Amino acid sequence: MQPVFLPPKIRMMKRCQRCGSVYPRKAADCPVCNDVEDGPALEALKKQRKAGLVSFGLMDISFLLAAAILLLLLLGSAL
């Protein structure tokens, strides 16, 4: 008899009020901004994270566009 596959336990996450990142609810403090002082350092961290999220969004759109073109080429060659 095969063992039953159980998906890994989903950890509950919490959003940080200071930097906006997501971390496990069981953690006492946010590991991203825990050691960052308020002021310019925190603002720089927020700006850096936002720039990373924007670039990831552009990469995501580029991947979807490339996949759509590839799919159209495959469908066009099948006809």
C-alpha positions as CSV (number, residue, x, y, z in Angstrom):
1,M,0.0,0.0,0.0
2,Q,1.3,3.4,-1.0
3,P,1.7,6.1,1.7
4,V,-0.8,9.0,1.3
5,F,0.8,12.2,0.1
6,L,0.0,15.1,2.4
7,P,0.8,18.6,1.3
8,P,3.2,20.6,3.5
9,K,1.5,22.6,6.3
10,I,0.6,26.1,5.2
11,R,2.2,28.6,7.6
12,M,0.1,31.5,8.6
13,M,1.8,34.7,7.4
14,K,1.6,38.3,8.7
15,R,2.4,41.6,7.0
16,C,4.9,43.9,8.6
17,Q,3.6,47.4,9.5
18,R,7.0,49.0,9.0
19,C,8.3,47.6,5.7
20,G,5.3,45.8,4.2
21,S,7.0,42.4,3.8
22,V,5.4,39.1,4.7
23,Y,6.8,36.9,7.4
24,P,5.6,33.8,9.5
25,R,3.2,34.7,12.2
26,K,5.2,32.7,14.8
27,A,8.2,35.0,14.4
28,A,8.4,37.7,17.0
29,D,9.6,40.5,14.7
30,C,10.0,41.0,11.0
31,P,13.3,39.5,9.9
32,V,13.6,42.1,7.0
33,C,13.4,45.3,8.9
34,N,14.2,44.0,12.4
35,D,17.7,45.6,12.5
36,V,16.9,48.7,10.5
37,E,16.5,52.0,12.3
38,D,13.5,54.3,11.6
39,G,14.2,57.2,9.2
40,P,16.3,57.3,6.0
41,A,17.5,53.7,6.4
42,L,13.9,52.4,6.5
43,E,12.8,54.6,3.6
44,A,15.7,53.2,1.6
45,L,14.7,49.7,2.4
46,K,11.1,50.3,1.3
47,K,12.2,51.9,-1.9
48,Q,14.5,49.0,-2.6
49,R,11.7,46.4,-2.0
50,K,9.3,48.4,-4.2
51,A,11.8,48.5,-7.1
52,G,12.3,44.8,-6.8
53,L,8.6,44.1,-6.9
54,V,8.1,46.3,-9.9
55,S,11.0,44.6,-11.8
56,F,9.5,41.2,-10.9
57,G,6.1,42.4,-12.3
58,L,7.8,43.3,-15.6
59,M,9.5,40.0,-15.7
60,D,6.2,38.2,-15.1
61,I,4.5,40.1,-18.0
62,S,7.5,39.4,-20.3
63,F,7.3,35.7,-19.5
64,L,3.5,35.6,-20.2
65,L,4.0,37.4,-23.5
66,A,6.7,35.0,-24.6
67,A,4.5,32.0,-23.7
68,A,1.6,33.4,-25.6
69,I,3.7,34.0,-28.7
70,L,5.1,30.5,-28.5
71,L,1.6,29.1,-28.1
72,L,0.5,31.0,-31.2
73,L,3.4,29.8,-33.2
74,L,2.7,26.1,-32.2
75,L,-1.0,26.5,-33.1
76,G,-0.1,28.2,-36.4
77,S,2.3,25.4,-37.4
78,A,-0.3,22.7,-36.5
79,L,-2.8,24.2,-39.0
